[in-house]
Amino acid sequence: MSKAPRFYVNGPYLEDGGLLPAAVFHHAVTVRRLHSNDALTIFNGDGQEQNLRLRQVQKKTATVSALPPSAGPAPHPKAIHLGIASIQQLDWALQKATELGADKITILTTERSQGIHTA
């Protein structure tokens, strides 16, 4: 069984029958091509996750069903160390690290880093 894709939600968790926020809907349905009955996980940075299933997908909205929390031990913490070559890559790299579920992100400046000034 593959792990459900994870999405960041800037706000409270969703109630059963709630609507996915627009940004999550776009990424989940348009980009990741999830359909009705597909599972997904949302998180808001408080250390907890909410497991959901897409109940009904329409053209611009999707309702969700809340699933019970997963049983079993907590996953191992994930630390990601990013060596950024340019500042333009930073936003993209942080987004991908968050989607991977990183618990700690360290940004490293290297001798090839461009436009990043350190004190």
C-alpha positions in Angstrom: 0.0 0.0 0.0 1.5 3.4 -1.0 1.5 6.2 1.5 -1.1 8.9 1.0 0.2 12.2 -0.4 0.6 15.0 2.2 -0.5 18.6 1.9 0.0 21.6 4.1 -3.1 23.5 5.3 -2.7 26.9 6.7 -5.5 26.7 9.3 -7.5 24.3 11.3 -8.1 20.7 10.3 -11.2 19.8 8.3 -14.5 18.4 9.6 -16.1 15.4 8.0 -17.9 16.6 4.9 -15.8 19.7 4.7 -14.4 21.3 1.6 -10.7 21.2 0.7 -9.1 24.6 0.6 -8.6 26.0 -2.9 -4.8 25.6 -2.9 -4.9 22.0 -1.6 -7.7 21.2 -4.1 -5.6 22.5 -7.0 -2.5 20.6 -6.0 -4.3 17.4 -5.1 -6.8 17.2 -8.0 -5.2 19.1 -10.8 -1.5 18.5 -10.2 -1.5 15.1 -8.4 -4.7 13.9 -10.2 -6.4 12.4 -7.2 -10.0 11.2 -7.7 -13.0 10.3 -5.5 -12.1 7.7 -2.8 -8.4 8.5 -2.9 -6.7 9.0 0.4 -4.7 12.1 1.4 -3.1 13.5 4.5 -3.1 17.1 5.6 -1.0 18.8 8.3 -0.7 22.4 9.6 2.7 22.4 11.3 1.5 21.5 14.8 3.0 18.0 14.7 -0.3 16.2 14.0 -1.8 15.0 10.7 -5.3 14.3 9.6 -6.1 11.4 7.3 -8.9 12.1 4.7 -10.6 10.5 1.8 -11.9 12.5 -1.1 -15.7 12.0 -1.0 -16.9 13.9 -4.0 -14.7 15.8 -6.5 -16.3 18.5 -8.6 -14.9 21.0 -11.1 -13.6 23.4 -8.5 -14.3 21.8 -5.1 -14.0 18.6 -3.3 -15.6 17.3 -0.1 -13.7 15.0 2.2 -14.4 12.3 4.8 -12.3 12.2 7.9 -10.5 8.8 8.4 -9.5 7.4 11.8 -5.9 8.2 12.8 -3.3 5.7 11.6 -2.3 3.2 14.2 1.2 2.3 14.9 4.3 4.1 16.1 5.1 7.7 15.1 7.3 8.0 12.0 10.9 8.7 12.5 11.8 12.4 12.4 13.1 13.5 9.0 15.8 16.2 8.8 16.8 17.7 5.5 19.9 19.7 4.9 19.7 21.9 1.8 22.7 23.3 0.0 21.2 26.1 -2.0 23.0 27.3 -5.1 20.8 30.4 -5.6 18.0 32.2 -3.7 15.5 31.4 -6.5 15.8 27.7 -5.7 15.1 28.2 -2.0 11.3 28.5 -2.1 10.9 25.5 -4.4 13.3 23.4 -2.2 11.4 24.3 1.0 8.1 23.4 -0.6 9.3 20.0 -1.6 11.0 19.3 1.8 7.7 20.2 3.5 5.7 17.9 1.1 8.2 15.1 2.0 7.3 15.6 5.7 10.6 17.1 6.9 10.6 17.8 10.7 13.7 19.9 10.5 15.1 21.9 7.6 18.7 23.3 7.6 19.7 25.7 4.9 23.4 25.5 4.1 25.4 28.2 2.3 28.2 26.8 0.3 31.1 28.5 -1.6 28.9 28.2 -4.7 25.8 29.9 -3.2 24.8 33.0 -5.1 23.1 36.0 -3.7 22.9 34.6 -0.1 24.7 36.8 2.4 25.7 35.5 5.8 26.6 37.5 8.8 
